[in-house]
Amino acid sequence: MQNILNTNGLVLWDETEIKFREYATSRIAYIIEFILKQENKAWDFRRIESSCLIPTSMINPNYDSSDYFAIEDSYLALRPETTAVSYRYAETLLKSGKYPPICIWQMGKSFRNEQDQVTKNMRLKEFHQLEFQCIFSTDTKNDYMEVLLRPLANVVTELLGMESRIVASDRLPSYSEKTMDIEVNNG
């Protein structure tokens, strides 16, 4: 990653980094699908791509207008996360008669007006976000999050060559009852 634009948070990714991102995406997607289908063969996986522009009405209320980039004199903004469209797609599927368990996932760019910090802290204005929405019935006896966390942390350790840990997120989005993060200590 290089900062050739001389603006904090705007970077250039080279071919090696792009190939690594693509490999990491496919490896993580494979692990999640493999584990969940071992737990329950009924899991249905749907990969989607959505526009980077979304209506401002779809932006999570946890973000205020200073957190994202809105287009002036418009109802559109660059999405601060991929979640809203994933949920909208899941809602469409459920209304059409599709039953859980289902996983909607996407890898796409997100944009946030993060505070300016040195690039090593990875506070980028534009970044790739890999997100999986695993939807299952509320009465399931299987704790799918718990089943996935340690294997995913192991994959992160394998991919980055750095120890990882599982911690409760410091930000609980309004659409979540529980959010866990996998962190690495990159010094």
C-alpha positions as CSV (number, residue, x, y, z in Angstrom):
1,M,0.0,0.0,0.0
2,Q,1.4,3.3,-1.0
3,N,0.4,6.9,-0.3
4,I,1.3,8.5,-3.7
5,L,-1.6,10.9,-3.6
6,N,-0.1,12.7,-0.6
7,T,-3.5,12.7,1.2
8,N,-4.0,10.9,4.4
9,G,-6.3,7.9,3.9
10,L,-6.1,7.7,0.1
11,V,-3.8,4.9,-1.0
12,L,-2.8,2.8,-4.0
13,W,-2.8,-1.0,-3.9
14,D,-0.3,-2.8,-6.1
15,E,-0.8,-6.1,-7.9
16,T,0.7,-8.3,-5.2
17,E,-1.7,-6.7,-2.6
18,I,-4.7,-7.1,-4.9
19,K,-3.9,-10.7,-5.5
20,F,-3.5,-11.3,-1.7
21,R,-6.9,-9.5,-1.1
22,E,-8.6,-11.8,-3.7
23,Y,-6.9,-14.9,-2.2
24,A,-7.9,-13.9,1.4
25,T,-11.5,-13.3,0.2
26,S,-11.8,-16.7,-1.4
27,R,-10.1,-18.5,1.6
28,I,-12.4,-16.8,4.2
29,A,-15.5,-17.5,2.1
30,Y,-14.5,-21.1,1.6
31,I,-14.0,-21.6,5.4
32,I,-17.3,-20.0,6.3
33,E,-19.2,-22.0,3.8
34,F,-17.4,-25.3,4.7
35,I,-18.0,-24.9,8.4
36,L,-21.6,-23.8,8.2
37,K,-22.5,-26.6,5.8
38,Q,-20.8,-29.1,8.1
39,E,-23.1,-27.9,10.9
40,N,-26.2,-27.8,8.6
41,K,-26.3,-28.8,5.0
42,A,-29.4,-26.5,4.4
43,W,-27.2,-23.3,4.4
44,D,-27.7,-21.4,1.2
45,F,-24.9,-19.0,0.2
46,R,-25.5,-16.0,-2.0
47,R,-22.7,-13.7,-3.1
48,I,-23.8,-10.3,-4.2
49,E,-22.3,-7.0,-5.4
50,S,-24.0,-3.7,-4.9
51,S,-23.5,-0.1,-5.9
52,C,-21.2,2.0,-3.9
53,L,-23.9,4.7,-4.0
54,I,-26.9,4.1,-1.7
55,P,-29.9,6.3,-0.7
56,T,-29.0,8.2,2.5
57,S,-32.2,6.7,4.0
58,M,-30.5,3.3,4.0
59,I,-27.5,4.4,6.1
60,N,-27.4,3.0,9.6
61,P,-28.4,5.6,12.2
62,N,-25.2,4.9,14.1
63,Y,-23.5,7.1,11.5
64,D,-24.1,10.8,11.5
65,S,-23.7,12.9,8.4
66,S,-20.1,13.8,9.2
67,D,-19.2,10.0,9.1
68,Y,-19.9,9.5,5.4
69,F,-19.7,11.2,2.1
70,A,-23.0,12.5,0.9
71,I,-23.5,13.9,-2.6
72,E,-24.5,17.5,-2.3
73,D,-28.1,18.3,-3.4
74,S,-28.9,14.6,-3.7
75,Y,-30.4,11.7,-1.6
76,L,-27.4,9.6,-2.4
77,A,-24.1,8.9,-0.5
78,L,-21.1,6.7,-0.8
79,R,-21.9,3.7,1.5
80,P,-20.1,3.6,4.8
81,E,-20.6,-0.2,5.0
82,T,-22.1,-2.9,2.8
83,T,-24.6,-4.1,5.4
84,A,-27.7,-2.2,4.3
85,V,-27.8,-3.6,0.8
86,S,-27.1,-7.1,2.1
87,Y,-30.0,-6.8,4.5
88,R,-32.3,-5.4,1.8
89,Y,-31.4,-8.4,-0.4
90,A,-32.0,-10.9,2.4
91,E,-35.4,-9.2,3.1
92,T,-36.3,-9.6,-0.5
93,L,-35.4,-13.3,-0.5
94,L,-37.3,-13.9,2.8
95,K,-40.4,-12.2,1.4
96,S,-40.3,-14.3,-1.7
97,G,-40.5,-17.5,0.4
98,K,-36.8,-18.4,0.9
99,Y,-36.3,-19.8,4.4
100,P,-33.2,-19.6,6.6
101,P,-30.4,-20.5,7.1
102,I,-29.0,-18.3,4.4
103,C,-25.8,-16.4,4.1
104,I,-25.6,-13.2,2.0
105,W,-22.1,-12.0,1.5
106,Q,-20.2,-9.4,-0.5
107,M,-16.8,-7.9,-0.9
108,G,-17.0,-4.3,-1.9
109,K,-15.7,-0.8,-1.3
110,S,-17.0,1.3,1.5
111,F,-16.2,4.9,2.3
112,R,-16.0,6.7,5.6
113,N,-14.9,10.1,6.6
114,E,-12.6,8.8,9.3
115,Q,-10.5,11.0,11.5
116,D,-7.1,11.7,10.0
117,Q,-4.5,9.4,11.4
118,V,-1.2,8.1,10.2
119,T,-1.6,5.4,7.5
120,K,-0.2,2.7,9.7
121,N,-3.4,2.9,11.7
122,M,-5.4,1.9,8.6
123,R,-8.0,4.7,8.9
124,L,-8.7,4.8,5.2
125,K,-11.3,6.9,3.5
126,E,-12.0,4.2,1.0
127,F,-11.5,0.5,1.8
128,H,-12.6,-3.0,0.9
129,Q,-15.0,-4.6,3.2
130,L,-15.8,-8.3,3.3
131,E,-19.0,-9.0,5.1
132,F,-21.2,-12.1,5.7
133,Q,-24.8,-11.8,6.9
134,C,-25.6,-15.3,8.3
135,I,-29.3,-15.4,8.9
136,F,-30.9,-18.3,10.8
137,S,-34.0,-18.9,12.8
138,T,-34.2,-17.5,16.3
139,D,-35.0,-20.9,17.8
140,T,-31.9,-22.7,16.5
141,K,-30.0,-24.7,19.0
142,N,-26.7,-24.1,17.2
143,D,-24.6,-21.1,18.1
144,Y,-23.2,-20.5,14.6
145,M,-21.2,-17.5,15.6
146,E,-19.3,-19.4,18.2
147,V,-18.7,-22.3,15.8
148,L,-17.1,-19.9,13.3
149,L,-15.1,-17.5,15.4
150,R,-12.0,-19.6,16.4
151,P,-11.6,-21.1,12.9
152,L,-11.8,-17.6,11.3
153,A,-9.3,-16.3,13.8
154,N,-7.0,-19.1,12.8
155,V,-7.4,-18.2,9.1
156,V,-6.6,-14.6,9.9
157,T,-3.5,-15.7,11.8
158,E,-2.5,-18.0,8.8
159,L,-3.1,-15.3,6.2
160,L,-1.3,-12.5,8.0
161,G,1.3,-14.4,9.9
162,M,0.3,-12.6,13.1
163,E,-1.5,-13.8,16.2
164,S,-5.1,-13.0,16.4
165,R,-7.6,-12.7,19.2
166,I,-11.4,-12.6,19.5
167,V,-12.9,-9.6,21.3
168,A,-16.3,-8.0,21.8
169,S,-16.6,-5.2,19.4
170,D,-16.3,-1.6,20.7
171,R,-19.2,-0.6,18.4
172,L,-22.5,-2.4,18.5
173,P,-24.5,-1.5,15.4
174,S,-28.2,-0.9,15.8
175,Y,-28.9,-4.0,13.7
176,S,-26.9,-6.4,15.9
177,E,-27.5,-8.1,19.2
178,K,-23.8,-9.1,19.5
179,T,-20.8,-8.2,17.4
180,M,-17.4,-9.9,17.8
181,D,-14.1,-8.8,16.2
182,I,-11.0,-10.7,15.2
183,E,-8.0,-8.5,15.9
184,V,-4.3,-8.8,15.2
185,N,-1.5,-7.0,16.9
186,N,0.4,-5.4,14.1
187,G,2.6,-3.4,16.3
